[in-house]
Amino acid sequence: MRYRIREYLILLAMCGSMIPGLARGQTVGAELSGTVRDPAGAVVAGARVEARNVKTNRTAETTTNESGFYRLGPLQPGRYELTIEAEGFQPLVIKDVVLTVGQTATLDATLRVEALTEEIEVRDTGVALVEPTKTELSEVIDEVRITELPINGRQFIDFALLTPSTVVGKGISFGASSPLLEDVPRLAFGGLFEQHTNFIGLDGGDHTVSLNGLQHIGPSQDAVKEFRVLSSTYSLEYGRVMGGIVNIITKSGGNDVHGTVYYYLRNDALDAKNILSAPGFDVLRQHQFGASVGGPIVKDRFFYFGNYEGQRRAESPQYNSFILDNIEAINRAKASLGLGPEILQQLQTKNYDYFLIRNDAQLSPEHALFTRYSFADQRNGNFPSVPGGIGGPSTFRQNDVRSQSLMVNLT
């Protein structure tokens, strides 16, 4: 028996090695490359190029080849300071170089001949990065938009709807998979059905549910740094899907301690009356609360970030007009068959708890370790089995979902 288990493990490892897209995950780091030239336009070989992450002071370094070309990466998305030095030339410092998730950026530079001992500094110019090697159609939803734009329900992935050809999916699921669907936003790209056509990645790992092809619940909006939405003509490294790709990265700690505490309230006293609720039973009580904190464990080397978010929501169900207008006739028909009545005055509940913790470690100038654990527990009471409000309360069910994810990456 022991040898058979060992054979199974070896076979599983071989299968994983033959499917690189599943074994290694998707690209979440950024790459920066370019050509260094002198004032006459000739390439500068052997120039030292260093990129420093402003938040963590993590550095990446390389030298230009005989063609004056350099490449740095993968780099953690964020704000960088680029320093270029070469013998016989003045040092060049380029500030505010912002790299985003999955970006392959090009930044060329021109060095000045050394005359006096001075340093050339370029800053506050909004350094423009181009991606000439990519043909994909994509858009980055950055941290500013995730933080500042208003959104109903704090489902950050709804911001993907800001990108072209992305709409809310209208598919309906019946049968065996329907009771197991997680209550998440449905995204449809290019008119395709939203199940099993998209890939949702979280920190490079697969964040989709194998059973239904939708994304897992969580994490919290406050735990997400940014994400890139790819709608078409993406490279072969993604593969597997015909629709869209959403590449999400979570926040990380830095050399400064930052934290937030938040609370949001909604109720029926502040909202308009819902005309699809049962007459005289229009109830809404929603409380969302949470906190996040990030900072250094050891400055310039070890960092942490943690987030918790909870929700307690109770509301009256929505029914279509046929049920609301004919409820008495429906109950008479059920009574004639010996069945209990449909009682419309029931509360639907949607409570959840999300938790995420992330650690980043700079082990050496060449190696970094990243770990992230996320936990999501969602409890949906009186959840409708039939979508669209066409089912009565007798079709409601308890739908509890628990999702856990562990990600480890050594670069």
Secondary structure as the mmCIF struct_conf table of DSSP 4:
data_model
#
loop_
_struct_conf.conf_type_id
_struct_conf.id
_struct_conf.beg_label_comp_id
_struct_conf.beg_label_asym_id
_struct_conf.beg_label_seq_id
_struct_conf.end_label_comp_id
_struct_conf.end_label_asym_id
_struct_conf.end_label_seq_id
HELX_RH_AL_P HELX_RH_AL_P1 ARG A 2 MET A 18
HELX_RH_AL_P HELX_RH_AL_P2 PRO A 20 ARG A 24
BEND BEND1 GLY A 29 GLY A 29
STRN STRN1 ALA A 30 ARG A 37
TURN_TY1_P TURN_TY1_P1 PRO A 39 ALA A 40
BEND BEND2 GLY A 41 GLY A 41
STRN STRN2 VAL A 43 VAL A 43
TURN_TY1_P TURN_TY1_P2 ALA A 45 GLY A 46
STRN STRN3 ARG A 48 ASN A 53
TURN_TY1_P TURN_TY1_P3 VAL A 54 THR A 56
STRN STRN4 THR A 59 THR A 63
TURN_TY1_P TURN_TY1_P4 GLU A 66 SER A 67
BEND BEND3 GLY A 68 GLY A 68
STRN STRN5 PHE A 69 LEU A 75
BEND BEND4 PRO A 77 PRO A 77
STRN STRN6 GLY A 78 GLU A 85
TURN_TY1_P TURN_TY1_P5 GLU A 87 GLY A 88
STRN STRN7 PHE A 89 PHE A 89
STRN STRN8 LEU A 92 LEU A 99
TURN_TY1_P TURN_TY1_P6 VAL A 101 GLY A 102
STRN STRN9 THR A 104 THR A 106
STRN STRN10 ALA A 109 THR A 110
HELX_LH_PP_P HELX_LH_PP_P1 LEU A 111 ARG A 112
STRN STRN11 VAL A 113 VAL A 113
HELX_LH_PP_P HELX_LH_PP_P2 GLU A 114 GLU A 114
BEND BEND5 ALA A 115 THR A 117
STRN STRN12 ILE A 120 VAL A 122
BEND BEND6 ASP A 124 THR A 125
STRN STRN13 VAL A 130 VAL A 130
TURN_TY1_P TURN_TY1_P7 PRO A 132 THR A 133
STRN STRN14 LEU A 137 ILE A 141
HELX_RH_AL_P HELX_RH_AL_P3 GLU A 143 GLU A 148
BEND BEND7 LEU A 149 LEU A 149
BEND BEND8 ASN A 152 ARG A 154
HELX_RH_3T_P HELX_RH_3T_P1 PHE A 156 LEU A 162
BEND BEND9 THR A 163 THR A 163
TURN_TY1_P TURN_TY1_P8 PRO A 164 SER A 165
STRN STRN15 THR A 166 VAL A 168
HELX_RH_3T_P HELX_RH_3T_P2 GLY A 175 LEU A 180
STRN STRN16 LEU A 187 PHE A 189
TURN_TY1_P TURN_TY1_P9 GLY A 190 GLY A 191
BEND BEND10 GLU A 194 GLU A 194
TURN_TY1_P TURN_TY1_P10 GLN A 195 HIS A 196
BEND BEND11 THR A 197 THR A 197
STRN STRN17 PHE A 199 LEU A 202
TURN_TY1_P TURN_TY1_P11 ASP A 203 GLY A 204
STRN STRN18 GLY A 205 ASP A 206
STRN STRN19 THR A 208 THR A 208
TURN_TY1_P TURN_TY1_P12 SER A 210 ASN A 212
BEND BEND12 GLY A 213 GLY A 213
HELX_LH_PP_P HELX_LH_PP_P3 LEU A 214 LEU A 214
STRN STRN20 GLN A 215 GLN A 215
HELX_LH_PP_P HELX_LH_PP_P4 HIS A 216 HIS A 216
BEND BEND13 ILE A 217 ILE A 217
HELX_RH_3T_P HELX_RH_3T_P3 GLN A 221 ALA A 223
STRN STRN21 VAL A 224 SER A 232
BEND BEND14 THR A 233 THR A 233
TURN_TY1_P TURN_TY1_P13 LEU A 236 TYR A 238
BEND BEND15 ARG A 240 ARG A 240
BEND BEND16 MET A 242 GLY A 243
STRN STRN22 ILE A 245 THR A 250
BEND BEND17 ASN A 255 ASP A 256
STRN STRN23 HIS A 258 ASN A 267
TURN_TY1_P TURN_TY1_P14 ASP A 268 LEU A 270
BEND BEND18 ASP A 271 ASP A 271
HELX_LH_PP_P HELX_LH_PP_P5 ALA A 272 LYS A 273
TURN_TY1_P TURN_TY1_P15 ILE A 275 LEU A 276
BEND BEND19 SER A 277 SER A 277
HELX_LH_PP_P HELX_LH_PP_P6 ALA A 278 ALA A 278
TURN_TY1_P TURN_TY1_P16 PRO A 279 GLY A 280
STRN STRN24 LEU A 284 VAL A 298
TURN_TY1_P TURN_TY1_P17 LYS A 299 ARG A 301
STRN STRN25 PHE A 302 GLU A 315
HELX_RH_AL_P HELX_RH_AL_P4 SER A 321 ASP A 325
BEND BEND20 ASN A 326 ASN A 326
HELX_RH_AL_P HELX_RH_AL_P5 ILE A 327 SER A 336
TURN_TY1_P TURN_TY1_P18 LEU A 337 GLY A 338
HELX_LH_PP_P HELX_LH_PP_P7 LEU A 339 GLU A 342
STRN STRN26 GLN A 348 GLN A 362
BEND BEND21 SER A 364 GLU A 366
STRN STRN27 ALA A 368 PRO A 384
BEND BEND22 SER A 385 VAL A 386
HELX_RH_3T_P HELX_RH_3T_P4 PRO A 387 GLY A 389
TURN_TY1_P TURN_TY1_P19 ILE A 390 ILE A 390
BEND BEND23 GLY A 391 GLY A 391
HELX_RH_3T_P HELX_RH_3T_P5 PRO A 393 THR A 395
STRN STRN28 PHE A 396 LEU A 410
#
